Amino acid sequence: MLTSNPFAELAAFISPEVMQGYIVLMVLLVIGGTILDMLHKRSAEYFFQNAKEAQKSAKRTLSGGEKASLAVKTLTSEVLTSSEFKSTRRRISHLFTMYGFVVFVVSTAVLIFGYPTAPAAGIWPMLWHLGALALAFGGYWFWFDIRVDDASVGVKWHQLNGRGDIFILSLLATATFALLWSFTLGMGGWVNMGLFILFIVGATVLFGTVYWSKFAHMFFKPAAAYQKKVIMADGSQENLPGDYSLTDPAIQAKFPDIPEYMGTNPPNMGLGINRELPRHY
């Protein structure tokens, strides 16, 4: 079952050209939704304006090699390993969801464009199923156990937040109904066709609601992470105070009120993100 191309059997009812046209349409919806999101939120304008303002406060100019090194660090840290998540559970869930989604989408495109009528299509059917399984695993883990609202204000898993949940719910619907449709292909009948329709509905909602969901953030996140590394490296720090060590005598001399209010050996206050989760409501 996992090694069988589900789209090959579908080709008996829907032509490969129609399936390929649907994929192209979804790509156009993502591009269009992302552009509309940028225009509405003016995120790109803010990003470039913020970068320009930061350059005015830069204490040194980064070389091309330094910028390339920061880009590699951004790719390996924030993008490929999601190291910004301090919670191990959240990080693992995110990685399963992210890599599952990428593998699922890429293998879908390969199967539809490269093997639309071939029942055996090498390793791609296996990757398609594994990608959907990883996506479902990470997504359901997040929804039932790690969802942000659950930890902060006690919102239950069955309480929906309108547009705020449209991304994760459509993502889960796409992966879930894709797997159910594939696993029931041998049965045929209305049940299998109904699962396929739900799969298409979930995917259409996922890619067609980019303007209202957090889908577009996956394109902004790497750029924002890279820019943050640049402003820390060139000393601009977005005009924020420096990251001082309060026990440094030179810093205490520069800011004499530190010993007055915090003593000569100020405690390490720690990062707020590492604090205890708010589960005492």
Residue pairs with C-beta under 8 A, 6 or more apart in sequence:
1 129
1 182
1 183
2 125
2 126
2 129
2 130
3 120
3 125
3 126
4 119
4 120
4 125
4 182
4 185
5 111
5 115
5 118
5 119
5 120
5 121
5 124
5 125
5 128
6 125
6 128
6 181
6 182
6 185
7 19
7 111
7 112
7 115
7 116
8 115
8 116
8 117
8 118
8 119
8 121
9 119
9 185
10 19
10 196
11 19
11 116
11 117
16 112
16 116
16 117
19 112
19 116
20 112
20 113
20 116
22 200
23 108
23 109
23 112
23 113
26 203
26 204
26 207
26 208
27 207
29 207
29 208
29 210
30 207
30 210
30 215
32 210
33 207
33 208
33 209
33 210
33 211
33 215
33 216
34 210
34 215
34 216
34 219
36 211
37 43
37 210
37 211
37 216
38 44
38 216
40 211
43 220
47 220
47 223
47 224
47 227
50 227
50 238
51 227
51 230
53 239
54 227
54 230
54 231
54 234
54 236
54 238
54 239
55 234
55 236
56 236
57 235
57 236
57 237
57 238
57 239
58 231
58 234
58 235
58 236
59 234
59 235
59 236
60 234
60 235
61 234
62 70
62 230
62 233
62 234
66 233
67 230
70 226
70 229
70 230
70 233
71 226
73 229
74 222
74 225
74 226
74 229
75 222
77 83
77 84
77 225
78 84
78 221
78 222
78 225
79 221
79 222
79 225
81 95
82 91
82 94
82 95
82 98
83 91
84 225
85 91
85 94
86 271
86 273
86 274
87 146
89 141
89 145
89 146
90 142
90 146
92 138
92 141
93 138
93 141
93 142
93 145
93 146
94 138
94 142
95 138
96 134
96 135
96 137
96 138
96 141
97 134
97 135
97 138
97 139
97 142
97 171
98 138
99 131
99 134
100 130
100 131
100 132
100 133
100 134
100 135
100 136
100 137
100 138
100 175
101 131
101 135
101 171
102 131
103 127
103 128
103 130
103 131
103 134
104 128
104 131
104 132
104 134
104 135
104 175
104 178
105 131
106 127
106 131
107 124
107 125
107 127
107 128
107 131
108 128
110 121
110 124
111 121
111 124
111 125
111 128
114 121
114 124
115 121
115 122
115 124
129 179
129 182
132 175
132 178
132 179
133 175
133 179
135 171
135 175
136 172
136 175
136 176
136 179
139 168
139 171
139 172
139 175
140 172
142 168
143 157
143 168
143 172
144 157
147 155
147 157
149 155
149 159
149 161
150 156
150 157
151 277
151 278
151 279
152 278
153 281
154 281
155 161
160 169
163 209
163 212
163 213
166 205
166 209
166 212
166 213
167 206
167 209
167 213
167 214
167 215
170 202
170 203
170 205
170 206
170 209
170 213
171 206
172 202
173 198
173 199
173 201
173 202
173 205
173 206
174 199
174 202
174 203
174 206
176 202
177 195
177 196
177 198
177 199
177 202
178 199
178 203
180 195
180 199
181 192
181 195
181 196
181 198
181 199
184 191
184 192
184 195
185 192
206 213
206 215
207 215
209 215
210 216
231 237
231 238
244 251
245 251
246 252
246 258
246 262
246 266
247 265
247 266
251 258
252 258
252 259
252 264
258 266
